[in-house]
Amino acid sequence: MDLALSDKVAVVTGANKGIGLAITEALVAEGAYVVAGSLSTENLDRVDRVTPVAVNLRDADGPAQLVQKAIAAHGQLDVLVNNVGAVRIRVDGFLATSDEEFRWALDMNFFTALRAVRAALGPMLERGSGSIVNIASVNSFFQPDGATVDYGVAKAAIVNLSQSLAQEFGPRGIRVNCVSPGQVNTDLWLGEHGVAETFAKATGVDADTVRETAASAIATGRFSTPQEVATLVAMLASERLANVTGVNYVIDGGLTKTT
């Protein structure tokens, strides 16, 4: 199916690896131009139709710089994907998680997206159309616990914000949706200092055991791939789904059970 993204202009944050890189590549494969922002542009220079931008998205003006780059390079903005984010596992739970650690989680996972949305809405409203896709997490609602308490709070805020924006700006042609992955084969889970390694050190087992235990709770028996998440994002970015807004799509292999 042609997703009708040819020559559309997208901004992707946290774009140089993992889910962000997969999203960038998926949008390019559909014919879009991507302005891709991250601290490092490693891996991005090799992708056609991509303008890599080295930017600290935690800086107050970082997201706006990225949007301005897209407008300067292409004269329009059709899609914004807020992917940048990170988690620090709190092995000692809530009482050991300081105000500063909550601020870090909110700054990294919520305010980066909030500021990017503010910057993107102007040019999108001028065109009377646009799609915003915010990467949230199953941690925003699924079995919140002390290990991810600050991350879950920040991701829940993303979902709430997205639903509010969908209502306010839907009449003006702007769609806002979320994608909430469960475990994904990325460095966040499987890399150095990732979730598996952190839990392994805290519990005295090896990281492979942590990963295998996590996978055993998933109906499909495996983590999602970045490409699978990226496919869902590309579909939400597309005008093929022009009447879909205010929705949080979960991709977790059946980790969360619904009735």
Backbone torsions as a table, in degrees:
resi	resn	phi	psi	omega
1	MET	NA	132.2	174.5
2	ASP	-77.1	120.4	-178.3
3	LEU	-84.0	4.6	176.6
4	ALA	57.4	38.1	177.9
5	LEU	-103.8	4.6	-179.2
6	SER	-59.0	125.9	179.2
7	ASP	67.1	9.9	169.7
8	LYS	-72.3	156.0	-178.7
9	VAL	-113.4	124.8	-177.4
10	ALA	-123.3	146.2	169.1
11	VAL	-110.5	131.0	177.6
12	VAL	-125.2	128.1	178.4
13	THR	-99.3	153.0	-177.0
14	GLY	59.4	48.4	-162.3
15	ALA	-96.7	-2.8	-168.4
16	ASN	-92.5	-2.4	178.0
17	LYS	-161.2	170.1	174.7
18	GLY	57.1	-136.2	-177.8
19	ILE	-61.6	-40.3	-178.0
20	GLY	-61.7	-42.6	178.0
21	LEU	-66.8	-40.9	178.6
22	ALA	-63.0	-39.4	177.0
23	ILE	-63.7	-45.6	178.3
24	THR	-56.2	-47.8	-178.9
25	GLU	-66.4	-36.6	179.2
26	ALA	-66.5	-41.6	178.9
27	LEU	-67.1	-40.6	177.0
28	VAL	-62.6	-41.0	179.3
29	ALA	-61.7	-25.2	177.7
30	GLU	-90.2	4.1	174.8
31	GLY	96.0	7.3	-179.5
32	ALA	-82.8	159.2	166.4
33	TYR	-95.4	138.1	-177.5
34	VAL	-125.2	127.4	168.8
35	VAL	-98.2	112.2	-167.1
36	ALA	-111.1	118.8	-175.9
37	GLY	-111.8	138.3	174.7
38	SER	-168.9	168.8	178.5
39	LEU	-58.9	-39.7	178.8
40	SER	-120.5	144.6	177.3
41	THR	-96.0	11.2	176.6
42	GLU	-55.0	137.6	-179.1
43	ASN	81.7	-13.7	-175.7
44	LEU	-92.0	-27.4	-176.7
45	ASP	-64.0	-23.5	-177.0
46	ARG	-84.8	-5.8	-174.9
47	VAL	-98.0	121.7	178.2
48	ASP	-63.3	153.2	176.7
49	ARG	64.9	18.2	179.3
50	VAL	-115.0	132.8	170.9
51	THR	-104.0	104.0	-179.2
52	PRO	-77.9	138.4	179.5
53	VAL	-131.3	118.5	174.5
54	ALA	-81.8	115.8	-175.0
55	VAL	-152.9	142.8	173.0
56	ASN	-89.5	104.9	-174.7
57	LEU	-73.9	-8.7	174.0
58	ARG	-81.8	-15.5	173.8
59	ASP	-66.5	144.2	-175.5
60	ALA	-56.7	-33.8	-178.8
61	ASP	-102.3	3.6	-177.5
62	GLY	-60.1	-52.6	179.3
63	PRO	-60.2	-38.1	178.9
64	ALA	-65.3	-36.9	176.5
65	GLN	-58.3	-41.3	-178.6
66	LEU	-66.1	-44.7	178.4
67	VAL	-64.3	-42.0	178.7
68	GLN	-61.8	-35.8	177.5
69	LYS	-63.3	-40.2	179.0
70	ALA	-64.4	-43.6	179.7
71	ILE	-65.7	-42.2	179.9
72	ALA	-63.8	-38.8	-175.9
73	ALA	-80.1	-34.0	-170.2
74	HIS	-128.4	-10.9	176.4
75	GLY	77.6	6.6	-179.1
76	GLN	-162.3	167.2	174.2
77	LEU	-143.4	121.3	-177.3
78	ASP	-108.1	-31.1	-173.4
79	VAL	-138.0	135.1	170.6
80	LEU	-122.9	126.7	175.0
81	VAL	-118.1	111.8	177.6
82	ASN	-90.9	98.4	-177.1
83	ASN	-109.6	-25.0	-173.6
84	VAL	-58.2	139.0	179.6
85	GLY	175.9	168.8	-179.6
86	ALA	-162.5	159.2	178.0
87	VAL	-133.1	141.2	170.7
88	ARG	-116.0	119.5	-177.3
89	ILE	-71.2	127.1	-177.8
90	ARG	-97.7	83.7	-173.0
91	VAL	-66.1	-18.8	179.6
92	ASP	-98.8	6.0	172.0
93	GLY	81.3	-171.5	-172.3
94	PHE	-60.8	-46.4	-174.1
95	LEU	-65.5	-19.5	177.9
96	ALA	-96.7	4.5	-179.3
97	THR	-100.2	112.3	-171.9
98	SER	-79.5	168.7	173.1
99	ASP	-56.5	-41.1	-177.8
100	GLU	-63.7	-37.0	178.5
101	GLU	-69.8	-36.5	173.1
102	PHE	-63.5	-41.7	178.4
103	ARG	-60.7	-42.0	179.4
104	TRP	-60.4	-47.2	-178.5
105	ALA	-62.8	-42.5	179.0
106	LEU	-67.9	-39.8	179.3
107	ASP	-63.2	-45.9	-176.1
108	MET	-72.8	-39.6	-169.9
109	ASN	-105.3	-19.2	-178.7
110	PHE	-115.2	-54.8	-174.2
111	PHE	-67.6	-29.4	174.8
112	THR	-59.7	-44.3	179.8
113	ALA	-70.6	-42.8	179.4
114	LEU	-55.9	-46.7	-178.3
115	ARG	-68.5	-36.2	178.0
116	ALA	-66.5	-40.3	178.2
117	VAL	-62.8	-44.9	178.2
118	ARG	-56.1	-44.7	-177.6
119	ALA	-68.9	-35.8	-174.9
120	ALA	-79.0	-28.9	-174.1
121	LEU	-62.1	-36.8	-179.8
122	GLY	-55.0	-60.7	179.9
123	PRO	-64.9	-31.2	177.9
124	MET	-68.0	-41.8	179.7
125	LEU	-65.9	-33.5	176.7
126	GLU	-61.3	-36.6	179.9
127	ARG	-85.5	-16.2	-179.7
128	GLY	75.7	20.7	179.0
129	SER	-161.6	158.8	176.6
130	GLY	164.4	154.5	177.2
131	SER	-127.4	127.3	176.5
132	ILE	-115.1	127.0	177.8
133	VAL	-121.9	118.8	-179.5
134	ASN	-104.9	127.9	177.9
135	ILE	-83.5	112.4	177.3
136	ALA	-100.8	-133.8	-178.6
137	SER	-172.8	152.6	172.6
138	VAL	-62.6	-19.3	177.3
139	ASN	-66.0	-12.0	177.2
140	SER	-71.2	-16.9	-178.3
141	PHE	-146.4	-20.0	-170.3
142	PHE	-93.7	115.4	175.2
143	GLN	40.1	57.2	178.0
144	PRO	-57.0	140.5	179.2
145	ASP	-144.7	173.2	-175.8
146	GLY	-62.1	-24.1	-176.6
147	ALA	-70.1	-26.4	-178.7
148	THR	-129.6	27.1	-169.7
149	VAL	-60.0	-44.1	-178.3
150	ASP	-72.5	-37.6	177.3
151	TYR	-64.1	-45.1	179.2
152	GLY	-61.9	-40.1	177.5
153	VAL	-61.2	-44.5	-178.7
154	ALA	-65.7	-41.2	-179.6
155	LYS	-71.6	-34.0	174.4
156	ALA	-62.9	-37.2	177.5
157	ALA	-64.3	-36.6	177.4
158	ILE	-61.3	-45.1	-179.2
159	VAL	-63.8	-45.2	-179.8
160	ASN	-62.4	-46.0	178.1
161	LEU	-58.7	-45.1	-177.0
162	SER	-61.4	-42.0	179.7
163	GLN	-67.1	-36.5	176.6
164	SER	-66.1	-44.4	180.0
165	LEU	-64.6	-36.9	178.7
166	ALA	-59.4	-39.7	179.1
167	GLN	-70.6	-43.1	-176.2
168	GLU	-70.6	-40.7	-171.0
169	PHE	-105.6	-3.9	175.3
170	GLY	-56.0	-43.9	179.2
171	PRO	-63.7	-14.1	-178.5
172	ARG	-108.3	16.4	171.0
173	GLY	91.8	6.8	-177.7
174	ILE	-105.1	126.3	176.6
175	ARG	-102.9	140.7	-179.8
176	VAL	-134.9	119.8	179.9
177	ASN	-134.1	164.5	176.3
178	CYS	-119.7	152.5	167.8
179	VAL	-122.1	125.7	-178.6
180	SER	-114.8	97.0	177.1
181	PRO	-76.2	152.5	163.3
182	GLY	-87.7	-138.7	178.1
183	GLN	-69.9	134.8	-179.5
184	VAL	-129.7	146.8	178.6
185	ASN	-71.9	75.8	178.0
186	THR	-135.9	174.2	178.7
187	ASP	-62.8	-28.0	-179.4
188	LEU	-57.1	-37.6	178.5
189	TRP	-95.9	-43.1	-166.4
190	LEU	-110.6	-5.9	-177.0
191	GLY	-84.3	-179.5	176.4
192	GLU	-60.7	131.2	-176.1
193	HIS	67.0	14.0	178.1
194	GLY	-76.8	-176.3	-175.4
195	VAL	-59.5	-47.4	-177.3
196	ALA	-61.5	-46.1	-178.9
197	GLU	-65.8	-39.8	-179.3
198	THR	-64.2	-46.6	177.8
199	PHE	-65.2	-36.0	-179.9
200	ALA	-61.4	-45.5	179.6
201	LYS	-65.4	-36.2	-177.3
202	ALA	-73.9	-27.3	-174.0
203	THR	-109.5	-6.1	177.0
204	GLY	79.4	20.4	174.7
205	VAL	-114.7	177.8	179.1
206	ASP	-92.1	160.3	-175.2
207	ALA	-62.8	-34.5	179.0
208	ASP	-62.1	-38.2	178.5
209	THR	-64.9	-41.1	177.0
210	VAL	-61.1	-46.0	-179.8
211	ARG	-62.6	-45.4	-178.5
212	GLU	-65.0	-37.7	177.4
213	THR	-65.0	-42.4	177.9
214	ALA	-63.2	-42.6	-178.8
215	ALA	-65.6	-31.0	-177.6
216	SER	-67.7	-19.9	178.9
217	ALA	-86.1	-5.0	-177.7
218	ILE	-95.8	135.3	-176.2
219	ALA	-57.9	-38.9	-179.6
220	THR	-80.8	-10.9	178.2
221	GLY	77.4	14.0	-179.2
222	ARG	-152.0	162.0	173.1
223	PHE	-74.4	156.2	170.6
224	SER	-70.9	159.1	173.2
225	THR	-97.1	154.4	175.2
226	PRO	-56.5	-34.6	-178.1
227	GLN	-67.1	-34.2	178.2
228	GLU	-67.5	-40.4	175.8
229	VAL	-64.2	-42.8	-178.2
230	ALA	-62.4	-36.2	178.6
231	THR	-62.2	-43.1	178.1
232	LEU	-63.8	-40.9	178.8
233	VAL	-63.1	-45.1	-179.3
234	ALA	-60.9	-39.2	178.0
235	MET	-64.3	-42.3	178.8
236	LEU	-68.1	-29.2	177.1
237	ALA	-70.5	-23.7	-172.5
238	SER	-78.8	145.7	174.5
239	GLU	-72.0	-6.3	171.6
240	ARG	-60.4	-26.3	177.9
241	LEU	-110.5	45.5	-171.2
242	ALA	-66.6	-15.2	178.9
243	ASN	-110.9	22.2	175.8
244	VAL	-107.7	115.8	178.1
245	THR	-154.6	154.7	178.7
246	GLY	73.6	23.3	-174.8
247	VAL	-114.0	144.4	175.3
248	ASN	-111.0	105.3	-178.5
249	TYR	-89.4	126.7	-179.3
250	VAL	-97.3	131.9	173.0
251	ILE	-129.8	98.7	-173.0
252	ASP	-143.0	14.3	177.4
253	GLY	66.7	19.9	-179.7
254	GLY	86.2	19.8	176.4
255	LEU	-61.1	-48.2	179.2
256	THR	-87.8	136.1	-176.3
257	LYS	-105.5	130.7	179.5
258	THR	-121.2	158.5	179.0
259	THR	-121.4	NA	NA
